Amino acid sequence: MAKENLRVLLIGATGVVGRHVLDIALADTRFAKVIALTRRPLPAHPKLINPVVDLNDLPAGAEWFSVDGVISTLGTTQRIAGSPEAFRAVDYGLNLAIAKKAHDSGATRFALTSSLGADPSSRSYYLRTKGEIERDLERIGYESLTILRPGLLGGTRSERRLSEDLGKTALGLLGPILPARWRISRPERVAEELVGAIAKGASGGHIIDSGRLA
Ligand SMILES: NC(=O)c1ccc[n+]([C@@H]2O[C@H](COP(=O)([O-])OP(=O)(O)OC[C@H]3O[C@@H](n4cnc5c(N)ncnc54)[C@H](OP(=O)(O)O)[C@@H]3O)[C@@H](O)[C@H]2O)c1
């Protein structure tokens, strides 16, 4: 249901998609407050509350979780995290823990950045983890849950990700002849859909496929 003066919590606001989410939410008059939990401080903005915290060690009862909705663009890779388990601790563990805390504090809307191919029975550890977080978020009981499944993300990063760079080059060349769902997903499109999902708060579960994110 449409609502004004929304409070939204962002996790992953310093990332490729998260930076767009932050800009769009701060500019959107439907949002009165944007609370971004980050490891590095963000530039100040009158609507922004920016606790710089360790997400593994969040204080109990913090009022940051008293929000209407949560947007997650949080994620890592096995290479950056150091092991499959450390990757899972972020993409599954932190997402689930924060989703539960916010729901316990009254949040009714959640929007997750998952992945094309997410499936709890996938043979790929990455896609299985993404499928499991989707499945277990659904079990929490948010009134409005939106899951985005982008394909390979465009945009620029400070660190090199060789396989992603090769994939982007190949998909960039083949893009015009590929079906939309296999094309590069644009981070700003993903961000628009995430913010729109929280602003609208349509009841039920919603999947936004990569075909709408190219
Ligand atoms: N890359 C792709 O092609 C692709 C494709 C499909 C789906 N996805 C998924 O889409 C989502 C967004 O992707 P992205 O490329 O925008 O991600 P990104 O640029 O790597 O940003 C990830 C965000 O998560 C934060 N983060 C990671 N580990 C953390 C930790 N331990 N504690 C606190 N914050 C942590 C990062 O914070 P710092 O800035 O402090 O590191 C950053 O804000 C991810 O879930 C990703 O798996 C990505």
The ligand as a Tripos MOL2 file, in Angstrom:
@<TRIPOS>MOLECULE
LIG
   48    52     1     0     0
SMALL
NO_CHARGES

@<TRIPOS>ATOM
      1 N1         28.4990   -9.0410   -9.5340 N.am      1 LIG1
      2 C1         27.5530   -9.5870  -10.2740 C.2       1 LIG1
      3 O1         27.6790   -9.6880  -11.5020 O.2       1 LIG1
      4 C2         26.2770  -10.0850   -9.6250 C.ar      1 LIG1
      5 C3         25.3570  -10.8020  -10.3940 C.ar      1 LIG1
      6 C4         24.1590  -11.2120   -9.7910 C.ar      1 LIG1
      7 C5         23.9080  -10.9300   -8.4560 C.ar      1 LIG1
      8 N2         24.8350  -10.2520   -7.7300 N.ar      1 LIG1
      9 C6         24.5220   -9.9740   -6.3300 C.3       1 LIG1
     10 O2         24.0510   -8.6480   -6.2430 O.3       1 LIG1
     11 C7         24.3530   -8.0880   -4.9650 C.3       1 LIG1
     12 C8         24.9900   -6.7250   -5.1520 C.3       1 LIG1
     13 O3         26.1390   -6.8970   -5.9620 O.3       1 LIG1
     14 P1         27.2290   -5.7350   -6.1150 P.3       1 LIG1
     15 O4         28.0740   -6.1020   -7.2760 O.co2     1 LIG1
     16 O5         26.5650   -4.4050   -6.0630 O.co2     1 LIG1
     17 O6         28.0680   -5.9550   -4.7770 O.3       1 LIG1
     18 P2         29.3970   -5.2020   -4.3420 P.3       1 LIG1
     19 O7         29.7100   -4.0770   -5.2540 O.co2     1 LIG1
     20 O8         30.4410   -6.2560   -4.1390 O.co2     1 LIG1
     21 O9         28.9700   -4.5910   -2.9310 O.3       1 LIG1
     22 C9         28.6980   -5.4300   -1.8530 C.3       1 LIG1
     23 C10        28.2950   -4.6270   -0.6510 C.3       1 LIG1
     24 O10        28.2290   -5.5250    0.4640 O.3       1 LIG1
     25 C11        29.0710   -5.0110    1.5060 C.3       1 LIG1
     26 N3         29.6690   -6.0920    2.2740 N.ar      1 LIG1
     27 C12        30.2690   -7.2070    1.8140 C.ar      1 LIG1
     28 N4         30.7150   -7.9530    2.8310 N.ar      1 LIG1
     29 C13        30.3820   -7.2830    3.9760 C.ar      1 LIG1
     30 C14        30.5630   -7.5310    5.3670 C.ar      1 LIG1
     31 N5         31.1800   -8.6230    5.8070 N.pl3     1 LIG1
     32 N6         30.1010   -6.6270    6.2500 N.ar      1 LIG1
     33 C15        29.4700   -5.5070    5.8230 C.ar      1 LIG1
     34 N7         29.2730   -5.2090    4.5220 N.ar      1 LIG1
     35 C16        29.7230   -6.0890    3.6150 C.ar      1 LIG1
     36 C17        30.1230   -4.1970    0.8010 C.3       1 LIG1
     37 O11        30.7070   -3.2980    1.7300 O.3       1 LIG1
     38 P3         32.2020   -2.7280    1.5510 P.3       1 LIG1
     39 O12        32.0970   -1.6550    0.5060 O.co2     1 LIG1
     40 O13        32.5430   -2.2280    2.8880 O.co2     1 LIG1
     41 O14        33.0530   -3.9010    1.0840 O.co2     1 LIG1
     42 C18        29.2820   -3.5200   -0.2820 C.3       1 LIG1
     43 O15        28.5690   -2.4300    0.2700 O.3       1 LIG1
     44 C19        25.2380   -9.1240   -4.2670 C.3       1 LIG1
     45 O16        24.4680   -9.8560   -3.3560 O.3       1 LIG1
     46 C20        25.7090  -10.0150   -5.3930 C.3       1 LIG1
     47 O17        25.9440  -11.3570   -4.9540 O.3       1 LIG1
     48 C21        25.9970   -9.8170   -8.2840 C.ar      1 LIG1
@<TRIPOS>BOND
     1     1     2 1
     2     2     3 2
     3     2     4 1
     4     4     5 ar
     5     4    48 ar
     6     5     6 ar
     7     6     7 ar
     8     7     8 ar
     9     8     9 1
    10     8    48 ar
    11     9    10 1
    12     9    46 1
    13    10    11 1
    14    11    12 1
    15    11    44 1
    16    12    13 1
    17    13    14 1
    18    14    15 2
    19    14    16 1
    20    14    17 1
    21    17    18 1
    22    18    19 2
    23    18    20 1
    24    18    21 1
    25    21    22 1
    26    22    23 1
    27    23    24 1
    28    23    42 1
    29    24    25 1
    30    25    26 1
    31    25    36 1
    32    26    27 ar
    33    26    35 ar
    34    27    28 ar
    35    28    29 ar
    36    29    30 ar
    37    29    35 ar
    38    30    31 1
    39    30    32 ar
    40    32    33 ar
    41    33    34 ar
    42    34    35 ar
    43    36    37 1
    44    36    42 1
    45    37    38 1
    46    38    39 2
    47    38    40 1
    48    38    41 1
    49    42    43 1
    50    44    45 1
    51    44    46 1
    52    46    47 1
@<TRIPOS>SUBSTRUCTURE
     1 LIG1         1 GROUP 0 **** ****
